[in-house]
Amino acid sequence: MSQEHRQEHPLKGVGFETRAIHAGYEPDPTTGAVIPPIYATSTYKQDGVGGLRGGYEYSRSANPTRTALEGALAALEEGERGFAFSSGLAAEDTLLRALCRPGDHAVIPDDAYGGTFRLFDKVAVPWGLKHSPAAVDDVDAVRASIRPGETKLVWIETPTNPMLSIGDIEALAAVAHEGGALLVVDNTFASPYLQQPLTLGADVVVHSTTKYVGGHSDVVGGALVVRDQEIAEKVTFHQNAMGAVPGPFDAFLTHRGIKTLAVRMDRHCDNAERVADFLTSHPKVDTVIYPGLETHPGHEVAQRQMRRFGGMVSFRCTDGEAAALRVCERAEVFTLGESLGGVESLIEHPGRMTHASVAGTDLEVPADLVRLSVGIENADDLIADLEQALD
């Protein structure tokens, strides 16, 4: 694949909101269009044999709409290169193939997203990649899980899904590098607005852009952002060779979501803080899990490495699993559904839904747990809905 097409260089010295709106694309030189066009084409006319116009030859290799999205992603995460994929798991799988070989080992969260665990346990293990779980909020546990000479990746989520544990990115990067491994951070729950792991020492950032980056529950996608050119070259090859890329319409929708990420995240955080405060005083709620609460064990680390504490809130019901299921079924403004990060509020039972794949393993989640993706609706309406669902 030709490297002539380039992601627009990240804007330097400007705020996040400005980068979110302008990075990755300059107004079209022919028409002045300020939004990247949807290039609904699979192939491109060449200026002679091997003479590629702007580096484009075939849309699996590169498409201008996708290039604009990838440039924006790199700018937001302050990375060397951004890569867009057809889903978050497609991004993860491509990264594993690019950086690992059969016989290698990875450390993964003991509180990982069910799909990530399934990818490691059911897809990567038969391929020959070994893994072991460790608590991301325990630096010593992660260090003890690293096998020098064998561990290639330390893979964390912070906050984790669904228990919202917080990993100290800077400390874990040091531990990974000491052990000869790379640190990969799934930044989906925080979004680039709240946290930039590459600036704290991480080597690769992973996103399900379906979630906060896209933000409107209307597109599925994934992303990788890397800070090292050598890693970028490996991912570039595998992205093209494996081909799990988004179409131009999906790239367009995801890029459109980026432009409002900052204002949406501020509202998500505002509402989540209100919801968490309400739940802490409710008699039918046993435990509220939210990094913004001073009682959260990772509060100080989150305060240090995050701009705010996010829109995800989990809680455990006093009366057990049956009560958790009833709350999910009775909610009305909160929509019962999987996924997260959209403008609408969602409620789910992780044990029966998103994390069913980890049942019976060390990663099994509590049966009385409810996970909320707090949207940007009126906060009073969200609290009233939870109150009636709990009561």
Secondary structure, DSSP 8 states (H G I E B T S, - for coil): ----S------SSS-HHHHHHHTT----TTT--SS------SB---SSTT--STT-SBTTT--HHHHHHHHHHHHHHT-SEEEEESSHHHHHHHHHHHH--TT-EEEEETT--HHHHHIIIIIIHHHT-EEEEE-TT-HHHHHHH--TTTEEEEEEESS-TTT-----HHHHHHHHHHTT-EEEEE-TTTHHHH--GGGGT-SEEEE-TTTTTT-SSS---EEEEES-HHHHHHHHHHHHHH-----HHHHHHHHHHHTTHHHHHHHHHHHHHHHHHHHHT-TTEEEEE-TTSTTSTTHHHHHHH-SS--SEEEEEETT-HHHHHHHHHH-SSSEE-S---SSS-EEE-TTTTTTGGGTTSTT---TTEEEEE--SS-HHHHHHHHHHHH-
